[in-house]
Amino acid sequence: MKIIGNTIFITGGGSGIGRGLAEALHKLGNKVIISGRRKGHLDATTAANPGMQSVELDIEDPANIASVTSKLIQDYPKLNVLINNAGIMEVDDASGHVSEELLTSTVTTNIMGPIRVTSALIEHLKQQEDATVVYNTSILAFVPLALTAVYSATKAALHSYVLSQRYMLKKSSVRVIEIAPPWVQTDLLNSNEEPRAMPLADFIRETIEALSVDTDEALVKSVLSLRSNPGPNEGIVVNRFNDMMLQPQA
Ligand SMILES: NC(=O)c1ccc[n+]([C@@H]2O[C@H](COP(=O)([O-])OP(=O)(O)OC[C@H]3O[C@@H](n4cnc5c(N)ncnc54)[C@H](OP(=O)(O)O)[C@@H]3O)[C@@H](O)[C@H]2O)c1
């Protein structure tokens, strides 16, 4: 995608990967508007990046999405990039009872949220000469982590939606790009200090490089083999991956 000269709206831009992408794209000279539920995180991010704007948004709430996106279009008529980044991840147990609360919040946030936000902005984006919708799925969309079965399933569903939407928009000015991160050091599952996870700064640098070329999937090198896994024998890699992840740490 064109990496400069855009007006970019990022969900979940007050922390982790969203904040990292927001800051990198802001430094490149794009107009960046971040969103999320925690005003304190949004304010801290905009204060550290003069010129960046923020708006409170809960992507679990369809009415909130409708009002915030309609004001966004009014305030930023040149808006041409949407980055669907916000998401939640919780540990579940697919071999036993799955809590109704976890199921509803994960599906509502991780699938319905990005679909609703995109749906609210798509007609505006189609009117732009050059527009992009980015979805942050996960490498777990391709190789599920059994300990987070619902989360992994939402990301696989989002990947499927991306494929359909890209096809449906192929004759429009809107490109659809997927980011499928590996484990990255963020607040997600308290992974900030996790040695097995990729440092956030490295992930952002490699992802911005990957976004800068004409691509459908902006992937960092470490996920390429897992990304290639799906196929009739995918269970072999899934089992090996989960055995490795569930091994007690020395
Ligand atoms: N870190 C990883 O290892 C990893 C790997 C693969 C994919 N990802 C994906 O990367 C994305 C960002 O996660 P992260 O790792 O950067 O963790 P994070 O720091 O916890 O970021 C998640 C962001 O989503 C926002 N969010 C959550 N629920 C929301 C809601 N209902 N409405 C609006 N915003 C909401 C949060 O903001 P508020 O709480 O302020 O609303 C937060 O800024 C997620 O989609 C995640 O699935 C992460």
The ligand as an SDF file (V2000), in Angstrom:
LIG
                    3D

 48 52  0  0  0  0  0  0  0  0999 V2000
    0.2600   -9.6880   20.7400 N   0  0  0  0  0  0  0  0  0  0  0  0
    0.1530  -10.7850   20.0350 C   0  0  0  0  0  0  0  0  0  0  0  0
    0.8580  -11.7730   20.2900 O   0  0  0  0  0  0  0  0  0  0  0  0
   -0.7830  -10.8480   18.8770 C   0  0  0  0  0  0  0  0  0  0  0  0
   -0.6090  -11.8820   17.9410 C   0  0  0  0  0  0  0  0  0  0  0  0
   -1.4890  -11.9760   16.8650 C   0  0  0  0  0  0  0  0  0  0  0  0
   -2.5080  -11.0600   16.7270 C   0  0  0  0  0  0  0  0  0  0  0  0
   -2.6430  -10.0570   17.6390 N   0  0  0  0  0  0  0  0  0  0  0  0
   -3.7560   -9.1270   17.4620 C   0  0  0  0  0  0  0  0  0  0  0  0
   -3.2750   -7.8140   17.5190 O   0  0  0  0  0  0  0  0  0  0  0  0
   -4.3480   -6.9540   17.9180 C   0  0  0  0  0  0  0  0  0  0  0  0
   -3.8220   -5.9740   18.9610 C   0  0  0  0  0  0  0  0  0  0  0  0
   -3.4740   -6.6850   20.1230 O   0  0  0  0  0  0  0  0  0  0  0  0
   -2.1980   -6.3280   21.0100 P   0  0  0  0  0  0  0  0  0  0  0  0
   -1.3420   -7.5100   21.0400 O   0  0  0  0  0  0  0  0  0  0  0  0
   -1.6410   -5.0440   20.5890 O   0  0  0  0  0  0  0  0  0  0  0  0
   -2.8360   -6.2460   22.4800 O   0  0  0  0  0  0  0  0  0  0  0  0
   -3.4330   -5.0080   23.2930 P   0  0  0  0  0  0  0  0  0  0  0  0
   -2.3540   -4.0450   23.6550 O   0  0  0  0  0  0  0  0  0  0  0  0
   -4.2320   -5.5980   24.3850 O   0  0  0  0  0  0  0  0  0  0  0  0
   -4.3610   -4.3070   22.2300 O   0  0  0  0  0  0  0  0  0  0  0  0
   -5.6990   -4.6080   22.0330 C   0  0  0  0  0  0  0  0  0  0  0  0
   -6.3840   -3.3010   21.7000 C   0  0  0  0  0  0  0  0  0  0  0  0
   -7.7350   -3.5750   21.3360 O   0  0  0  0  0  0  0  0  0  0  0  0
   -8.5560   -2.6050   21.9550 C   0  0  0  0  0  0  0  0  0  0  0  0
   -9.8810   -3.1750   22.1930 N   0  0  0  0  0  0  0  0  0  0  0  0
  -10.1920   -4.3540   22.7810 C   0  0  0  0  0  0  0  0  0  0  0  0
  -11.5320   -4.4820   22.8650 N   0  0  0  0  0  0  0  0  0  0  0  0
  -12.0600   -3.3600   22.3200 C   0  0  0  0  0  0  0  0  0  0  0  0
  -13.3810   -2.8850   22.1220 C   0  0  0  0  0  0  0  0  0  0  0  0
  -14.4560   -3.5850   22.5270 N   0  0  0  0  0  0  0  0  0  0  0  0
  -13.5540   -1.6970   21.5260 N   0  0  0  0  0  0  0  0  0  0  0  0
  -12.4940   -0.9710   21.1110 C   0  0  0  0  0  0  0  0  0  0  0  0
  -11.2270   -1.3410   21.2710 N   0  0  0  0  0  0  0  0  0  0  0  0
  -11.0140   -2.5320   21.8820 C   0  0  0  0  0  0  0  0  0  0  0  0
   -7.8610   -2.2670   23.2820 C   0  0  0  0  0  0  0  0  0  0  0  0
   -8.1790   -0.9390   23.6840 O   0  0  0  0  0  0  0  0  0  0  0  0
   -9.2100   -0.6330   24.8980 P   0  0  0  0  0  0  0  0  0  0  0  0
   -9.0660   -1.7480   25.8800 O   0  0  0  0  0  0  0  0  0  0  0  0
   -8.7570    0.6880   25.4060 O   0  0  0  0  0  0  0  0  0  0  0  0
  -10.5550   -0.5850   24.2470 O   0  0  0  0  0  0  0  0  0  0  0  0
   -6.3910   -2.3610   22.9070 C   0  0  0  0  0  0  0  0  0  0  0  0
   -5.8670   -1.1160   22.5220 O   0  0  0  0  0  0  0  0  0  0  0  0
   -5.4800   -7.8610   18.3890 C   0  0  0  0  0  0  0  0  0  0  0  0
   -6.4680   -7.9800   17.4060 O   0  0  0  0  0  0  0  0  0  0  0  0
   -4.7850   -9.1930   18.5690 C   0  0  0  0  0  0  0  0  0  0  0  0
   -5.6580  -10.2750   18.4080 O   0  0  0  0  0  0  0  0  0  0  0  0
   -1.8030   -9.9340   18.7020 C   0  0  0  0  0  0  0  0  0  0  0  0
  1  2  1  0
  2  3  2  0
  2  4  1  0
  4  5  1  0
  4 48  2  0
  5  6  2  0
  6  7  1  0
  7  8  2  0
  8  9  1  0
  8 48  1  0
  9 10  1  0
  9 46  1  0
 10 11  1  0
 11 12  1  0
 11 44  1  0
 12 13  1  0
 13 14  1  0
 14 15  2  0
 14 16  1  0
 14 17  1  0
 17 18  1  0
 18 19  2  0
 18 20  1  0
 18 21  1  0
 21 22  1  0
 22 23  1  0
 23 24  1  0
 23 42  1  0
 24 25  1  0
 25 26  1  0
 25 36  1  0
 26 27  1  0
 26 35  1  0
 27 28  2  0
 28 29  1  0
 29 30  1  0
 29 35  2  0
 30 31  1  0
 30 32  2  0
 32 33  1  0
 33 34  2  0
 34 35  1  0
 36 37  1  0
 36 42  1  0
 37 38  1  0
 38 39  2  0
 38 40  1  0
 38 41  1  0
 42 43  1  0
 44 45  1  0
 44 46  1  0
 46 47  1  0
M  CHG  2   8   1  16  -1
M  END
$$$$
